[in-house]
Amino acid sequence: MTIPLALTMGDPAGIGPEITLAAWAARRHDHPFVLLADPALYPGCRVVGSAAEATKVFAEALPVLPIALAVPAIPGTPDSANAQAVIASIERATRLTQSGETAAVVTNPISKATLYGAGFAYPGHTEYLAALTNTALPIMMLAAPALRVVPVTIHVSLQTALATLSTEMIVAACRITHAALRRDFAIAQPRLAIAGLNPHAGENGAMGTEEFTIIRPAMAILQAEGIDVSGPWPPDTMFTARARPTYDVAMCMYHDQALIPLKTLDMDGGVNVTLGLPIIRTSPDHGTAFGIAGHNTADPASLIAALDLAAELATRKELVAC
């Protein structure tokens, strides 16, 4: 029997419920998933008691392991009263996957501000999943058919990113990314393109020296370990159609340096993948979209892509284990 994926509810006031139903309708004959959410939000769903039961009913109805909301969800109006249910959905999906009852975690978008209002102590999904799985250094990768990107610094201000970026951080992020591309994506010899931090990659020190003091030392360490890294490349040219085929992933120095080109190229097909965890986790690369929630106009393509990639990675992991 195929082990299902675990899909979290995300913020119930966002577009999560409608894209979940649309994704189930589009994938009902593909790899099954079980949703951890309040059944009241999903017309026609089937409440189940286990992940195994979810696999049996998936072709007929969206299977839901119930997690009750504290108050009814109003589309477009997030409520911190429901934050604990959102958090519980993430935790339960993680525990089910750790135990082998589900094959991977796929997370619907959350509202970080809403969770912060309820005392949530983590910057986002990535850091919370790391805490749940005792992972020291989670790595966020955004993947689309045309591009993969990894930001070395993630959910911090630009000022903090510049202050904390270090040779050690770059080396650690590249090692984890290299290993994940080999293991999870079956790329035998991954090619990592390293972005410069400054305009024109520093222009030989005229526009900044971090390329010489931080980035190149990291590259020397990685090259000595046999990891194929190149750069540092000027960030304004390394994402062009001509440049992208020359590498397998772009290692970027801060959040927006990575996510702007990825989302510009393929907002609908992009998938967030957390590397370095002992479990598989993917997510759509968009947010809660409160402004259109409840209108049934949200595009489920990114969630479908996240489910497809999670199923692909889970299948590959199972084959390797066999």
Number of C-alpha atoms within 10 A of each C-alpha: 6 13 22 27 29 32 28 28 29 25 31 32 24 29 29 29 24 21 22 21 19 19 20 24 14 13 17 17 11 13 19 25 29 30 29 26 27 23 20 13 18 16 11 13 18 18 21 19 12 15 23 16 16 25 21 16 18 23 17 13 18 27 30 27 23 17 18 18 19 14 10 15 19 13 20 19 13 21 20 19 17 21 26 18 22 26 19 17 25 26 18 17 26 26 17 18 22 18 9 14 17 25 28 27 31 30 25 29 23 27 22 17 14 17 24 15 13 14 12 16 11 16 15 17 20 21 21 19 21 19 14 14 16 12 14 11 17 20 24 24 23 24 25 22 10 15 21 22 26 30 23 23 24 22 16 13 12 14 8 12 17 15 9 12 18 19 17 14 18 23 19 16 21 27 15 16 24 23 19 19 18 13 15 17 15 13 14 11 14 20 18 22 24 27 28 27 25 20 14 19 23 19 14 11 13 11 14 17 16 19 23 16 12 17 25 18 17 22 22 13 14 18 13 9 10 9 19 17 22 18 17 23 22 18 22 14 13 21 21 11 11 9 11 17 12 13 18 19 25 28 27 25 26 23 20 16 20 24 22 11 19 23 20 10 16 17 18 19 21 28 31 27 23 24 25 20 20 12 18 24 29 29 27 25 25 17 16 21 17 18 12 14 22 17 11 12 11 16 14 22 19 23 30 23 23 28 31 17 22 25 25 15 21 22 17 16 16 11 9 10 7 6
